[in-house]
Amino acid sequence: MARAIHKVIVDNKLLPVTMVVTNRPGGSGAIGWTHVAGKKGDPYIISTVSSSFYTQPLIGGMPVSAADFTPICGFAMDTLVLLVNSRTSRFFDIKDLLTWAKDFPRALSVGGTGGTSDDAVANNMLSRRAGVEFRYVPFASGGEAMTALLGGHVDIVWANPGEALSQMQAGRARPLAVAYSSRLPLLPDVPTFRESGVDLSFAQFRGIVAPKDIPPEAVAYLENLFRKVAESKDWQDNYIRPNMLFPRFLGAEEFKREIPKVVEMYRSAFEQMGVLRR
């Protein structure tokens, strides 16, 4: 996301100074976020956030948490879809799948990336709220899980909509339900779980944070800058739509109120999964 933001800013000349994108890999993002948190009061360093920003502190994966940052903005909501193999699956409707799963516990296998991944969280939520039980099969990556689905080795997979788009367009994977409260604009015929009678809504914000205690005027400047990015045609055409995200811009104060809700969603799920570090 950082490089996509950078490209929009540069191409549209939104910033009068040079912005540099630096990668600090490791620890599912923990190394980078810990570095940024350590720059308390510095308004010239910022970071993008994704699911690991919310989850790593809950499992002891990094020594800092959301409380150690200044929220700048939320850019978009990220969710998941539940898919089956279009060529071999007997299921065309999520209600039929869940009814069958209740009658035959653990008969269906679901592929995911294991551990505390988003798909593991969503799968746990579905199992509890729909009263079903699947055999969860972990893979090293979402790509491997999708390959297993297409090869007939698992019955279902959870996937990021953008990552599964090519398989859906090719007719190889069939989406049965969206794990958000609204239908995806690019998948208007695919119902949400809530529409199908299951109270499940899974989504987390992709956004921007800065170190704690930066000046209020810096927060306002950055919020305005990224609002321009979010409203640009380049951003919508080259990032939001290809990744099948829900565009929803939140300013600093709104994002500040939203972060605890996302953290609580993960905390509750991790407690149920037995992986929450107390």
N, C-alpha and C positions, 0 to 999 in steps of 0.2 A: 504493500500500500504506500509506503514512504516514497518509493521511486515514481509511482503514478502521481502522487501529490506534487512532487518536485517537478515533474514534467509539465503539469498544468500551470504551475506558478511561473516556470521559466518561459513556456510558450506564450503565455498570456501577459507576461511582464507585470506580474502582480506584486513583486517585491523589488525594491530599489537596491538591494544588496545581494550578495551571493549566498545561496543556501547550499550546504554540503550534506549529502546523505552518507552516513557512516554505518557500516554493519558491525554489530557486536554479538556474534553468534554464541550459542551455548546455553544450556539449562532451560531450553524451551523459551528463550527470551529473558530469563532471569538475570543473566549477566548484564545485558543492555539496560534493563529497568533499574537494576541496583546502581549502575553507573550514573544514570540520570538522577535518581533519587539523592545521590551523594552530592549533587550540584545545587544544593539548597540556595534559593534566592537568585539563581542565574536564569534570566529570561531568554538567553541565547541558545539554549539547548532544549529540545523537545523530543518526544517519542510517540510513535504510533502504538496503539494497544489492540490486542486481539484476545481470544479466549484465555490464553495462558496468563495474561495480566491479572485476570480474576481468580484463576484456579491455583497457580503456583503457591501463593501464600497459604492457601487452605490445606495443602499437603506437605508443607515444610520445604517447598522447592526454592524459595528465595527469602532473604531476611527482611524484605520491605513489602509493603502492601499499598493498596489504593490510598490509604490515609497519608502516605508519604509523598503525594503528588498534588499538583494543581490541575484540576480538569480544565481543558480548553474547549473541546467540542466533541460531539458525537457525529459521525459521518453517515453511518448506515447500520441497519440491522442484518445480522448474519444468522441463518437458520439451516435446517436440514430437511431432506426429503427421504421418504421410505420407498425403496424400489424393489421390483422383482424382475426376473428374466422374462422379457416380452415373448420369447419363442417357446418357453417350456412351462412357465408358471400357470397354475390353474386359477390364480387369483386376478380378478380385474377390478375388485372393489375392496377397500380397506375393511369395510364391515364384514364381508365374507371371510377375509383372512383372519380377523380377530375372533369371529365365531368358531372357525375351524380350530384356531389355536387354543381356545377354551376347551373344546372337546378332546383335543389331543395335545396335552401339555408336553413341551420340550420336543415335539415332533419336528418343528420348524427350526432351522438354523439361521442365524443372522450374523453377517460378517461386519466387522468394525476394526478399529485400530487399538482397542483395548485400553487398559489402565484407567486413567481419568480423562480420556478423550471426550469430545463433545458427543460422539455417537454412543459411547458407553453410557453417558449421562442420559441422553434421550431414550435409549433403550431401557434403562432402569425406570425412567419416568413412565414409559408406555406400559411396561410390565406391571407396575404397581397400580396405575390408574385404570387400566383396562382389564386387570385381573387375568393376565396371560403370562406364560413362561416360555421363553425361547432358549435354544442352545446358542450361547454367544461364542463366536469363533474369532479370536483376535488375529489381526494381520499386521505386518510391519508398516503398511501405508494404506491410504484410501485406494490407491491404484491397484494394489494387490487384492484388496477386498472386492473391488469391482471386477477384476479378472476372475476371481473365484465365483462370483455370481454368474458371469457370462459363460463360465466353463461348467456350470451346474454343480459346483462343490458346496455352495450355500444357497439357501432359498431366498434370502432377503439381504439387503444392505441399507445402511444409512449412509447418505452422502451429502456433501455440500452441493447445492444445486448447480453452481457454476462449473464444478469439477465433473459433474455427471452430465452436463448439457450435451456433449457430443454423442454420448451413448443413447441418450433419450432421443435426440434428433435422428440418429441412425436407426431407431426402432429396435434397439437391442435391450434397452432397459425401460421398464414401464413404471412411472411414479404413481403410487397409490394415495399418498397423503403428504401434506406439508406440515411441518412441526411449528408453525407460527400461527398467530391469531388471525392473519389475513392470507388470502391466496396470493401466490406469486404472479406478478404482472405478465411474465413470460410463460406461465403455466396456468392460464385462467380456468382450465377445466379440471384441475386437480384440487380436490377439497382439502380443507384443513382437518386436523384430528377433531377439533371441537365441532365442526359441522357433522362429523361422523359419530358424535356422541361420546368422545373421550376428552376429558378436560386436560388437555396437554398443549402447552405453548412453550416452545424452547427457542430462545433467541438471545444474542448478545451483541453489544455495540462494538463496532470498530470506530476508534476515535483517536484523539490526540491529548496527551498530558504533558505537563512541564514540571520542573522541580517545585517543591513546596516553597511558599513565601516569596513568590515573584511579585513585582509591583502590580497593582490593579490596572494601571494603564497598559502594561505589557499584556495582561490577560485580554483586555478589550481589543488591543491591536491584533493579537493573534487570532482571536475569535472572528474578527471582521475579515481578516485575510482568508481564513479557511472557509468562511461562509461564501466568499467569492469563488473559491475553488469548487465548493459543493454545488453552487448554482450554475457553473459553467457547462456548456454543451460538451466540451472535451471530457469532463469528469463523468458525465452521465453516459456518453457514448463509449468511452474507452475503459471505464472501470465498473460503474454500477451495473450496466446492462450485461456485459460479458460475464460478470461474476454472479449475476442474478441476485443482487442484494436489494433490500428494501431501502430506498433513499429516505432518510429521516435525519435532518440536521438538528442537532441540539446545541444551543449556546452553552457557555461555561456553567451557569447556574443550573440549567436543566440537566446537563450531563452530570453535574455533581450530585443531583438528586437521584439520577437513574443508576449510577454505579452501585450503590448499596443493594438495589433490587437485584441486579445481575449477580452480585456476590452471594446474596442470600439464596438465589436459585441454585447455584452450584453448591453452597454449603449444605443445604437441605438434601440434595442428591448425594453428595459425598458421605453424609452421615448415614443415609440408607445403604449405601454401597460399602460402608465400613472402611473408608479410606481417609476420612477426615482426621487431620492431626489436631488434637486438642491442646 
